[in-house]
Amino acid sequence: MDNAKQLSRGVPGDTMPRSVVASNRVLALWRTMIGKKVVMAATGVVLAGFVIAHMLGNLKIFSGPDEINAYSRFLRDVGMPELGYGQLLWLVRIVLLACVTLHITAAIQLTRLSWAARPSGYTVKRNIETTFAARVMRWGGVLLAIFIVFHIMHFTLGAVGFKPGQFEDLHVYQNVVAGFSVWPVAAFYIVAMSALCLHLDHGIWSMLQTLGWSTARNAAALKILSRVIAIVVFVGFTSVPVAVLAGWLH
């Protein structure tokens, strides 16, 4: 009876604090395949939302230098005076970095679980379309990870792709025109956006399934929605390097 009272009250006799129990439940969920899929879906929602918002921000370049450069300054001023200059932007970057890390980690571990569970010793008939989609997701994900690093080094830090003294902080319009004037760089961006398009096409659909938003009635509509979003994102992002190469932005 005394032990029961101690456990119910959480006194020193308690051998497992509630915080530890909760933590273990989270870890236990993370170790399962469904838990990793949920993490991928949840982080995918955040990352897909960021991609769409980032694309819309990039399209401001077609309104001219003043518009896009003012938008860049706004992103650093937002949150002031409660927050310091650029602090909210850095907070968003940290959240995005955490989501990317969790997303990639879950994807790698899911791939390993899939390989470990794959039967051997006899022929297994696989769906060719599903297998191709999975391969595109994996290799496309690797390309996107490389692209993210390059993109930060390129347009955020100005450490690559520019001549000495060519990159100017907060001069987004001038930096974009100068950066995409180098055709190999523009071509790499277009290829990376192609990978992003394929990733979103399959990823958004998988995310909706994992989160339980897909039903027999709306499955076809959600597949179309995923593809439309992917194509719009591709066109939106690639329109900028194409416009620079074509001389429409200069």
C-alpha positions as CSV (number, residue, x, y, z in Angstrom):
1,M,0.0,0.0,0.0
2,D,2.8,2.4,0.9
3,N,4.6,1.7,-2.4
4,A,1.4,2.3,-4.3
5,K,0.9,5.7,-2.6
6,Q,4.5,6.6,-3.3
7,L,4.2,5.7,-7.0
8,S,0.9,7.7,-7.3
9,R,2.4,10.7,-5.6
10,G,5.7,10.6,-7.4
11,V,7.7,10.7,-4.2
12,P,11.4,9.5,-3.9
13,G,10.2,5.9,-3.9
14,D,9.2,6.3,-7.5
15,T,11.6,4.4,-9.7
16,M,10.6,6.0,-13.0
17,P,9.9,9.8,-13.1
18,R,7.1,10.9,-15.5
19,S,9.5,12.9,-17.6
20,V,11.6,9.8,-18.2
21,V,8.6,7.7,-19.1
22,A,7.4,10.4,-21.6
23,S,10.9,10.6,-23.0
24,N,11.1,6.8,-23.4
25,R,7.7,6.8,-25.2
26,V,9.0,9.4,-27.7
27,L,12.2,7.4,-28.2
28,A,10.2,4.2,-28.6
29,L,8.0,5.8,-31.2
30,W,11.1,7.2,-33.0
31,R,12.6,3.7,-33.2
32,T,9.5,2.4,-35.1
33,M,9.0,2.7,-38.8
34,I,5.7,4.6,-38.4
35,G,7.4,7.0,-36.0
36,K,10.0,7.9,-38.5
37,K,7.4,8.3,-41.2
38,V,5.5,10.7,-38.9
39,V,8.7,12.7,-38.3
40,M,9.3,12.9,-42.0
41,A,5.7,14.0,-42.7
42,A,5.7,16.6,-39.9
43,T,9.0,18.1,-40.9
44,G,7.9,17.8,-44.6
45,V,5.0,20.1,-43.8
46,V,7.3,22.7,-42.4
47,L,9.8,22.4,-45.2
48,A,7.2,22.4,-48.0
49,G,5.6,25.6,-46.4
50,F,9.0,27.2,-46.4
51,V,9.7,26.3,-50.0
52,I,6.5,27.8,-51.2
53,A,7.0,31.0,-49.1
54,H,10.6,31.2,-50.4
55,M,9.5,30.9,-54.0
56,L,6.9,33.7,-53.6
57,G,9.6,35.9,-52.0
58,N,12.0,35.2,-54.9
59,L,9.3,36.2,-57.5
60,K,9.5,39.7,-56.1
61,I,12.6,40.1,-58.2
62,F,10.4,40.7,-61.2
63,S,9.1,43.8,-59.5
64,G,12.6,45.4,-59.7
65,P,15.6,46.0,-57.4
66,D,13.8,48.2,-54.9
67,E,11.1,45.6,-54.2
68,I,13.3,42.6,-53.7
69,N,16.0,44.5,-51.8
70,A,13.4,46.0,-49.5
71,Y,12.0,42.5,-48.9
72,S,15.4,41.3,-47.9
73,R,15.7,44.1,-45.3
74,F,12.2,43.4,-44.0
75,L,13.2,39.8,-43.3
76,R,15.9,41.0,-41.0
77,D,13.9,43.9,-39.4
78,V,10.8,41.8,-38.6
79,G,10.4,41.2,-34.9
80,M,12.1,44.4,-33.9
81,P,12.2,46.0,-31.3
82,E,11.2,43.0,-29.2
83,L,14.0,41.1,-31.0
84,G,17.3,42.3,-32.3
85,Y,18.2,42.8,-35.9
86,G,18.0,39.5,-37.8
87,Q,17.2,37.4,-34.7
88,L,13.8,36.1,-35.9
89,L,15.4,35.2,-39.2
90,W,18.1,33.2,-37.4
91,L,15.4,31.5,-35.3
92,V,13.6,30.5,-38.5
93,R,16.9,29.2,-39.9
94,I,17.6,27.1,-36.8
95,V,14.1,25.6,-36.9
96,L,14.6,24.8,-40.6
97,L,18.0,23.3,-40.0
98,A,16.5,21.1,-37.3
99,C,13.7,20.0,-39.6
100,V,16.2,19.2,-42.4
101,T,18.3,17.2,-40.0
102,L,15.4,15.2,-38.7
103,H,14.0,14.7,-42.2
104,I,17.3,13.4,-43.6
105,T,18.0,11.2,-40.5
106,A,14.5,9.6,-40.7
107,A,14.9,9.1,-44.4
108,I,18.2,7.3,-44.0
109,Q,17.0,5.1,-41.2
110,L,13.8,4.2,-43.1
111,T,15.9,3.2,-46.0
112,R,18.1,1.0,-43.8
113,L,15.0,-0.6,-42.3
114,S,13.6,-1.2,-45.7
115,W,16.8,-2.8,-46.9
116,A,17.0,-5.0,-43.7
117,A,13.4,-6.1,-44.1
118,R,13.8,-6.9,-47.8
119,P,13.6,-10.7,-48.4
120,S,16.5,-12.5,-50.0
121,G,17.0,-15.9,-51.5
122,Y,14.0,-15.7,-53.8
123,T,12.7,-13.3,-56.4
124,V,10.3,-10.7,-55.2
125,K,8.0,-9.0,-57.7
126,R,8.1,-5.3,-57.1
127,N,6.1,-2.4,-58.4
128,I,8.3,-0.7,-61.0
129,E,6.7,2.7,-60.6
130,T,7.0,2.6,-56.8
131,T,10.6,1.5,-57.0
132,F,11.5,4.2,-59.4
133,A,9.8,6.9,-57.3
134,A,11.7,5.7,-54.2
135,R,15.0,5.8,-56.1
136,V,14.3,9.3,-57.3
137,M,13.4,10.4,-53.8
138,R,16.7,9.0,-52.4
139,W,19.0,10.4,-55.0
140,G,17.0,13.5,-55.4
141,G,17.3,14.0,-51.6
142,V,21.1,13.7,-51.8
143,L,21.2,16.3,-54.6
144,L,19.0,18.6,-52.7
145,A,21.2,18.3,-49.6
146,I,24.2,19.3,-51.7
147,F,22.2,22.1,-53.3
148,I,21.2,23.5,-49.9
149,V,24.9,23.8,-48.8
150,F,25.8,25.4,-52.1
151,H,22.9,27.8,-52.0
152,I,23.9,29.0,-48.5
153,M,27.5,29.4,-49.6
154,H,26.4,31.2,-52.8
155,F,23.6,33.6,-52.1
156,T,23.6,33.8,-48.3
157,L,27.3,34.1,-47.7
158,G,28.6,35.1,-51.1
159,A,31.5,32.7,-50.6
160,V,31.3,30.9,-54.0
161,G,30.2,31.8,-57.5
162,F,31.2,35.5,-57.3
163,K,34.2,37.5,-58.3
164,P,36.1,39.2,-55.5
165,G,34.0,42.2,-54.3
166,Q,31.1,41.3,-56.5
167,F,28.8,40.1,-53.8
168,E,27.1,42.8,-51.7
169,D,25.1,42.1,-48.6
170,L,21.3,42.9,-48.9
171,H,21.7,43.8,-52.6
172,V,19.6,40.8,-53.6
173,Y,18.7,41.9,-57.1
174,Q,22.3,42.6,-58.1
175,N,23.6,39.4,-56.5
176,V,21.0,37.2,-58.2
177,V,21.7,38.7,-61.6
178,A,25.5,38.4,-61.1
179,G,25.1,34.9,-59.7
180,F,22.9,33.5,-62.5
181,S,24.9,35.2,-65.2
182,V,27.3,32.3,-64.8
183,W,25.5,29.7,-66.8
184,P,26.9,26.5,-65.1
185,V,25.6,27.9,-61.8
186,A,22.2,28.7,-63.4
187,A,22.1,25.2,-64.9
188,F,22.8,23.6,-61.5
189,Y,20.0,25.5,-60.0
190,I,17.6,24.3,-62.7
191,V,18.7,20.7,-62.2
192,A,18.3,21.0,-58.5
193,M,14.8,22.5,-58.9
194,S,13.9,19.5,-61.1
195,A,14.9,17.2,-58.3
196,L,12.9,19.4,-55.9
197,C,9.9,19.1,-58.2
198,L,10.1,15.3,-58.2
199,H,10.7,15.2,-54.5
200,L,7.6,17.4,-53.8
201,D,5.4,15.4,-56.2
202,H,6.0,12.1,-54.4
203,G,6.8,13.6,-51.0
204,I,3.6,15.7,-50.5
205,W,1.5,12.7,-51.5
206,S,3.3,10.4,-49.1
207,M,3.0,13.1,-46.4
208,L,-0.7,13.4,-46.8
209,Q,-1.0,9.6,-46.6
210,T,1.1,9.4,-43.4
211,L,-0.9,12.1,-41.7
212,G,-4.2,10.4,-42.5
213,W,-5.5,13.1,-44.8
214,S,-5.9,10.7,-47.8
215,T,-9.0,8.7,-48.2
216,A,-10.4,6.6,-51.0
217,R,-12.6,9.5,-52.1
218,N,-9.9,12.2,-52.3
219,A,-6.8,10.2,-53.2
220,A,-6.9,11.1,-56.9
221,A,-7.5,14.8,-56.1
222,L,-4.6,14.8,-53.6
223,K,-2.3,13.2,-56.1
224,I,-3.2,16.0,-58.6
225,L,-2.7,18.6,-55.9
226,S,0.7,17.3,-55.1
227,R,1.8,17.4,-58.7
228,V,0.4,20.9,-59.3
229,I,2.2,22.2,-56.3
230,A,5.4,20.6,-57.4
231,I,5.1,22.0,-61.0
232,V,4.3,25.5,-59.7
233,V,7.3,25.5,-57.4
234,F,9.5,24.3,-60.2
235,V,8.3,27.0,-62.6
236,G,8.5,29.7,-59.9
237,F,12.1,28.9,-58.9
238,T,13.5,28.3,-62.4
239,S,11.9,31.4,-63.9
240,V,14.5,33.5,-62.1
241,P,17.7,31.9,-63.6
242,V,16.0,31.6,-67.0
243,A,15.1,35.3,-66.9
244,V,18.7,36.2,-66.1
245,L,20.1,34.0,-68.8
246,A,17.6,35.4,-71.3
247,G,18.5,38.9,-70.4
248,W,15.1,39.8,-69.0
249,L,16.7,40.7,-65.7
250,H,19.9,42.7,-65.9
